[in-house]
Amino acid sequence: MAGDKRRIDRRRFSLGLAMAPLALASPQLLEAQEVSNKPDAVAVDKAATPQPEPKKRWQIYEEEHFAHPLVFERRGVKPQVQPFALRDVTLAEDGPYAQSRAWSRAFMLRITPGRLLHNFRQTAGLPSTAVPLGGLEKPDSLLRGHWVGHYLSGCALLYGSTGDTEVKARGDAIVACIAECQNKLAAGGFVSAFPETEFGRLEMGQKVWAPFYTLHKLMAGLLDMHEHAGNAQALDVAVKIAGWVDGWTAARSEDRMQDILNEEFGGIGESMYNLAAVTNDNRWARVGDRFQKKIFLRPLLERRDELRQLHANTHIPQVIAAARRYELTGDSRFRVIPEFFWETVVESRTFAPGGSGTMERWVTHANHLAWEMKSSSENQECCCAYNMMKLTRQMYGWEPQMRYVEYYERNLLNHRLGTIEPETGHTTYFLSMAPAAWKTIGTEDQTFWCCNGTALEEFAKLQNSVYFHDDDSLYVNLFVASELNWKERGVRLKQETLFPKEPRTRLIILTAPRTAAGEKWTIHLRVPAWTTEEARVTVNGRPLDIAPQPGTYLNLTRVWKEGDHVELEMPMRLTREVLGDDPSMQAFLYGPVVLAGQFPLGQLSFDLLHKNEEPKVKDAPLAVPVLAAKGDQLERWIVPVEGQEMTFRTVGTGGEQVMLKPLNESWQRFAVYFQVAS
Ligand SMILES: [Zn+2]
């Protein structure tokens, strides 16, 4: 969540961006002039004779993309594959995923509804004796209420995942209070923890802090409470808020709205499309269309990366909204946009653990990650990783491409699992790539960063992408100990694994489908790209004739019976990833697991650990050795430590020996990228 100074920068940048089409046009015009002058060059004294306007036969008049207002027409796109309902996939209680979920849940329950609702009640003129929360939820924070929206989503998703009635009761109580505030305000459906006057300031171009972003969090929380926890009142409150948003946005011209969209507004467009889908009322989708920021979408549609200097976590949700629009309309422009965006971010703007961005934005041109690392220790904002995964999952539904799963797994294992502090459930803002970084963590009730809110959603639904399905086949994507109940097919399946602590997984059919005897169906088993040619699959203990190919699905079609079991052996190996603009900067992985060099935490102050959003490494300098390594064979200079899982050490690299452990378990100081001198 950008601070004030940054927002001024962003506004200035937006103005610059608005000028960009003119600047871009200039070289083309020059080129046209040159080419036109060539063919009929005759002996004319150019200095003395005014030149006629050159004829540019090949230059046609062209309207820019989105020159006209969007017209919403519902023509829904059928996904190729779908996720399962949250409740249909159960995480093994002793695994790292359920453990993270439990830490997050306990943190949520320690924050009482009274404290969460204090600002809503005060703003509505209702009494509250609760002790206000601090940080970004304190009573004078312009962002107040954002975390409450995330909290509602967290309650809804936890209930959806586990049937947790205690958490559902929390969510229901908060919804009821927000409805009470909405009625008390009697402001055309408006309700928020900050007053409606903030939107007046937005209109006037005065200093605000992302009021539509904050309203989106509340809308999303309410819609989640309706979808996952069956709370009808939540939908009613959301519809009334949407009515207020409709009135506010309809009262402004398109040009004026496009200007207003230069202020951070995040994913409110997506919420409007979701509301349109839930209510089957296109009115809300037309409101969503008013949040399509054309100056951002145009270059993406033209497959140009102009992300430099853009604020990442306001624009990723805009791409999600565009993707949602594609799903409702079939308008192919809104498929090209997320597809190109995903490619350029994932392939040229993503660090080894899966995150993207520095200082909350894409600060450089594409493929300049070494420059990004040098510029700041504020790398990989958690909200961005979360939202990129959300987008990835959405696009996987359109076409189940393996690259989406590889990226999702990389992020889930290394970034997301690595940003929740064991036991406390407190989470980080950034996952820094600075040498000798540490994880800066929010506090119990004095922080409430955007990323702390995002985490409540993340850790409530970690199982949502393990399996997908189409009408008659199953996709096994992630190696997570879990149980699947595919109700429509009468299939129950268990996955047993300690992955990534072990390089294998085992699927067991607990219940066979209720179909006519002899009917075959297919399990598409992911053979990950990071494994080797030595990967092996057995069915009921018998090896398959064909060798599984890394980076593909192995399609297992048969009449599956109760007790059938499939085992996938997927050997891991050491690999490295280099930064394209400085190949000496290298990260090391074991299978999909990003390894991090370990350095002692030492005596860091409370402020350095908790108050700053990022590790201020310059305030506590610690040298990370350069690795003097020879040869391509990593196994010669990175060797396993006997008796310690997933732990390695450097050998013969000069200087001090470095211990390497998974980044997601690193709570000391760490280094993911090392300078390697060969
Ligand atoms: Zn964030």
Residues whose N, C-alpha, C, O or C-beta is under 5 A from the ligand:
A	BS01	ZN	M1 E381 C383 C450 C451
